């Protein structure tokens, strides 16, 4: 069977045709100069107003919406929050938010009353799917909305390294998508799931909190589960999933030792595990995985992780030179003998050096990705230096892609985001026509 809805009483999992046709997809770049927010949402009743606000945010290509009493609504575009509309009364905000909470079911309502916050996902007509957080505070009830992609994008559309296509070819092992909060990890995870879904007759089980992107039936069988609604916790869900003949297991976030332990067990026993972590780099991701365990267990964990790890992609979204879009700059660490040795020997401090010389293994440093975007004219030198881990590695004018080797399918192994970005932007400055 296909996926299940993340919340009780939510509408159909598929995005409405009107929204899919007109709304931009986060991660593909959005031309904000041609889709300004219209601010026509400040009329009507509470439910109509919040729905109109979220719809206009989608149309404007925003990624997040914040609603707090005593302030205007704020919309996040190009990673910055911008006020829109009049100052909202605290009582009006509560009425607007409570009108949506009713759709989330009794569990979300009980969580808000007991813990002071709640998280859920909801789908609205002409807007699509949203991840929602409500929290109580000094200004009353506040709401934060993340606008989820309307449909799973392709890795090419996201401008991510072509090496990531290899993830779908693995029959077992661990792949991790990392990056700071709000940097497109959910979208990249959705693209990887869609790649497997389109190309492999596999059984895919996803465990999320909450379910964000709902995947349609393609070549694979997909079972989607939400922590707190369909299962007690991530590690409980993984324990059950191993008995359900899965080929691929998707973990929304590796949050604790128990979940990491189950993920490594699954990766060791013939399953492909794809998970996300909110860590700033590949090296920090690997360190975090090991540090979740007590010191006396870490030597064994390093050995297990070295045998299981296939890839770590760490991404961040950076603004284009004309400040109309956000594009992904990705660091890519691939499983290879030098990497496995660094993990086993506890020498991750040498990761930077390995990344600089690891191009033949398909490894890409954050600075390499930024240099290639700079060479294509997609980003400015100031932006490249701002987002680089080591600004000294940014070359004035950038660095073009070197000649690439090819794998058995004929795909270039040395390419990064540049080819896809060139297709997206023409010669680097062309505006998005979609």
SVG drawing of the C-alpha trace seen along z (x, -y; Angstrom):
<svg xmlns="http://www.w3.org/2000/svg" viewBox="-15 -47 60 57">
<polyline fill="none" stroke="black" stroke-width="0.4" points="0.0,0.0 1.0,-3.6 1.7,-6.1 -0.7,-7.1 -1.6,-10.6 0.4,-12.2 -2.6,-13.5 -6.1,-12.3 -8.7,-14.0 -6.2,-15.5 -7.2,-15.9 -6.0,-13.7 -2.2,-13.2 -1.7,-14.4 -1.2,-18.1 -4.1,-20.0 -3.7,-20.5 -3.9,-24.3 -1.1,-24.4 1.1,-21.9 0.8,-23.8 1.6,-27.3 3.5,-27.1 7.3,-27.0 9.3,-24.1 11.7,-24.8 15.2,-23.9 14.8,-24.6 15.2,-28.3 12.5,-30.8 12.3,-34.2 11.0,-36.4 11.1,-39.5 8.3,-38.2 6.1,-36.8 5.8,-39.4 3.5,-38.7 0.2,-40.4 -0.9,-40.9 -4.6,-40.3 -5.0,-37.9 -5.9,-40.4 -9.7,-40.1 -12.3,-37.6 -12.6,-35.3 -9.7,-33.7 -9.6,-30.4 -9.9,-32.2 -7.1,-34.7 -4.6,-32.1 -5.3,-30.0 -4.9,-33.0 -1.7,-34.0 -0.2,-30.5 -1.4,-30.4 0.2,-33.7 3.4,-32.6 3.5,-29.6 2.9,-31.7 5.7,-34.1 8.2,-31.2 8.6,-31.6 10.0,-28.7 8.6,-29.6 5.8,-31.7 5.8,-33.0 2.6,-34.2 3.0,-35.9 0.6,-38.2 1.6,-41.9 3.7,-41.7 3.1,-41.5 3.3,-38.0 6.8,-37.3 7.8,-35.3 11.2,-33.8 12.6,-34.4 16.3,-34.1 16.9,-32.9 15.7,-36.2 12.5,-37.1 10.4,-39.9 7.3,-41.5 4.1,-41.4 0.7,-42.9 -0.7,-44.6 0.2,-44.0 -1.7,-41.0 -3.7,-41.0 -2.9,-38.2 -6.5,-37.0 -6.8,-37.0 -3.6,-34.9 -5.0,-32.3 -8.3,-32.1 -6.4,-31.6 -4.1,-28.9 -6.8,-27.0 -8.8,-26.8 -5.9,-24.7 -5.2,-22.7 -8.7,-21.2 -7.5,-19.4 -4.5,-17.8 -6.6,-15.6 -6.8,-15.1 -3.2,-14.0 -1.8,-17.4 -4.3,-19.3 -3.4,-17.3 0.3,-17.8 -0.1,-21.5 -2.0,-21.6 0.3,-19.3 3.7,-20.3 3.1,-23.9 4.0,-23.0 2.9,-20.6 4.2,-19.5 2.1,-18.1 1.7,-18.2 -1.4,-19.3 -2.5,-19.7 -4.5,-22.7 -6.3,-23.2 -4.4,-25.4 -1.5,-25.6 -0.2,-22.0 1.5,-20.3 2.9,-22.1 4.9,-21.2 3.5,-23.1 4.7,-24.0 2.5,-25.8 4.0,-26.9 2.8,-28.9 4.9,-32.0 4.7,-35.4 3.0,-36.7 0.4,-34.0 0.1,-31.2 2.6,-31.4 2.7,-29.5 5.6,-28.5 4.8,-26.9 7.3,-25.2 6.1,-25.0 6.9,-21.5 7.7,-20.7 4.5,-19.9 6.1,-16.9 9.4,-15.1 12.1,-16.9 14.9,-15.2 18.5,-15.4 19.3,-17.2 16.7,-19.8 18.2,-20.5 21.7,-20.9 23.2,-18.2 26.3,-16.0 25.7,-13.4 27.5,-10.9 24.3,-10.8 22.7,-8.7 24.9,-5.9 22.9,-5.8 20.0,-4.0 22.4,-1.4 23.5,-0.3 21.8,2.8 22.9,2.1 24.7,-0.5 24.1,-4.0 23.7,-7.3 23.3,-10.5 22.0,-13.8 23.2,-16.6 23.2,-20.3 22.0,-23.1 18.2,-23.5 16.3,-25.0 18.9,-24.0 16.8,-21.7 17.6,-18.3 13.9,-17.2 13.8,-18.1 17.1,-16.2 15.8,-13.2 12.6,-13.3 14.6,-13.4 16.6,-10.3 13.4,-8.4 11.9,-9.4 15.0,-8.1 14.6,-4.7 10.9,-4.8 11.2,-5.5 14.0,-3.0 13.8,0.0 11.0,2.5 11.8,2.2 9.9,2.0 10.6,-1.4 9.7,-2.2 9.9,-5.8 9.8,-6.8 9.3,-10.6 8.2,-13.2 5.9,-14.3 5.4,-12.9 6.4,-15.7 6.6,-14.7 4.0,-12.1 5.3,-9.8 3.0,-8.4 3.1,-4.8 5.7,-4.3 8.0,-1.3 8.4,-0.7 6.0,0.1 6.2,-2.7 5.0,-2.6 5.2,-6.0 4.9,-6.2 4.8,-9.1 6.3,-9.0 3.7,-9.7 0.8,-8.7 1.7,-5.3 4.7,-4.4 6.0,-5.3 9.5,-6.4 12.1,-6.2 14.0,-3.2 10.7,-1.3 9.7,-1.9 13.0,-0.6 12.8,2.5 9.5,3.3 10.5,2.4 13.3,5.0 10.6,7.7 8.7,6.4 11.1,7.4 12.3,3.8 14.9,3.0 15.2,-0.6 14.6,-2.4 14.3,-6.1 14.8,-7.8 13.6,-11.4 16.3,-12.2 19.0,-10.3 18.3,-11.9 19.6,-9.5 21.8,-6.5 19.1,-3.9 18.0,-5.1 21.6,-5.2 22.2,-1.7 19.2,-0.3 20.2,-2.2 23.6,-0.6 22.2,2.8 19.8,2.4 22.7,1.2 24.8,4.2 22.1,6.7 21.4,6.1 19.3,2.9 19.9,-0.5 19.4,-3.1 19.0,-6.8 18.8,-9.3 19.2,-12.9 21.1,-14.8 21.2,-18.5 25.0,-18.8 27.1,-21.4 29.5,-19.2 30.4,-15.6 33.1,-15.4 30.8,-16.7 28.1,-14.2 30.5,-11.3 31.7,-12.6 28.2,-13.1 27.2,-9.5 30.2,-8.2 29.8,-10.6 26.2,-9.4 27.8,-6.3 29.7,-6.0 33.5,-6.0 33.9,-2.3 31.7,-1.5 33.1,-4.0 35.9,-1.8 33.3,0.8 31.0,-1.9 33.8,-3.3 34.5,0.1 30.8,0.7 30.3,-2.7 33.4,-2.4 32.0,0.8 28.5,-0.6 28.9,-4.2 28.4,-4.8 27.9,-8.6 27.4,-11.7 26.2,-14.8 26.2,-18.1 24.4,-20.9 23.7,-24.6 21.5,-26.9 23.2,-30.1 21.7,-33.1 22.4,-33.6 24.3,-36.7 21.1,-38.4 19.4,-37.5 16.4,-35.9 17.0,-32.2 18.7,-29.9 20.9,-27.1 22.6,-24.2 26.3,-24.0 27.1,-20.5 30.0,-18.8 30.1,-15.1 32.0,-12.4 31.9,-8.9 32.8,-5.6 36.3,-4.6 39.4,-3.0 41.1,-6.2 37.8,-7.4 37.2,-4.1 40.8,-4.2 40.2,-7.7 37.0,-6.5 38.6,-3.3 41.7,-5.1 39.8,-8.1 41.6,-10.6 38.6,-12.6 40.7,-15.8 42.3,-14.8 39.0,-14.9 39.7,-18.3 42.9,-17.1 41.1,-14.0 38.4,-16.1 40.9,-18.2 42.6,-15.2 39.6,-12.9 38.2,-14.0 39.2,-10.6 36.9,-9.0 34.0,-11.3 34.5,-13.4 33.7,-17.1 34.6,-19.8 32.2,-22.7 34.8,-25.0 35.0,-23.1 31.2,-23.3 31.3,-27.0 34.2,-27.6 32.3,-25.9 29.2,-28.0 31.4,-31.1 33.1,-30.1 29.6,-29.7 28.6,-33.2 25.8,-31.8 27.0,-33.3 29.3,-36.2 32.8,-35.9 31.5,-37.5 28.8,-34.9 31.3,-32.1 33.6,-33.3 30.7,-33.9 29.5,-30.3 32.9,-28.6 34.3,-26.7 37.7,-28.0 37.4,-31.3 41.1,-31.0 40.1,-28.1 37.9,-30.4 39.6,-31.4 38.8,-34.8 36.7,-33.9 36.1,-30.4 37.3,-27.1 35.7,-25.4 34.9,-21.6 37.9,-19.5 37.7,-16.7 35.6,-13.9 35.9,-10.2 32.9,-8.1 31.2,-5.2 29.9,-2.1 26.7,-3.8 28.5,-6.7 27.7,-9.3 30.4,-11.8 31.7,-11.1 33.6,-14.4 30.6,-16.7 29.0,-18.5 26.1,-20.9 27.5,-22.9 26.0,-21.1 22.5,-21.1 22.9,-24.7 24.0,-25.8 20.9,-24.1 18.8,-25.9 20.3,-29.3 21.5,-29.2 24.8,-31.0 24.6,-31.6 22.3,-34.7 19.2,-33.6 16.0,-33.9 13.8,-31.0 11.0,-30.7 9.0,-28.1"/>
</svg>
